[in-house]
Amino acid sequence: MLLPKVRLLVAALWAGSLWAVGYLVAPTLFATLNDRILAGTIAGSLFHAEAMLSLGCGVAMGLLLWLATPDWTPRRRRTVLLLIVAMVMCTVVSHFGLQPMMAELRSTGLADEAVKNRFGMLHGISSVIFLVQSLLAGWLVWKQA
């Protein structure tokens, strides 16, 4: 009886943190701070913390799924496992793949048009990955009920 509630709590924490940071806090930073570099630095720190939380939630959800009661069908278990793996992979690709490339471009300065375009492309890809992860998070919460 306790395990399903803990699973729902972790799924809700994961989804809520994604949605709060990505769709509320980060846009608010850029809308209210005049210094876009400062806003980007703070947003980057928040997204780093979010990535670490996502990895932790992914591990916790995996353990909770492993401990899941036998009343779950194999199909439901597989679906939830795939959602967890897909969400963790979104974090890994974005945080450990795209973010370092974006940081490197940012450190060289975005005055050069080619660098600016490459940064924009990587940011766009990262945003799409974040959107996919956010939708998967909603599905993950839904599957806990």
Buried (B, 14 or more C-beta within 10 A) or exposed (E): EEEBEBBBEBBBBBBEBBBEBBEEBBEEBEEEBEEEEEBBBBBBEBBEEBBEBBBEBBEBBBEBBEEBEEEBEEEEBEBBBEBBBBBBBBBBBBBEBBBEBBEEBBEEEBEEEEBEEBBEEBEEBBEEBBEBBBEBBEBBBEBBE
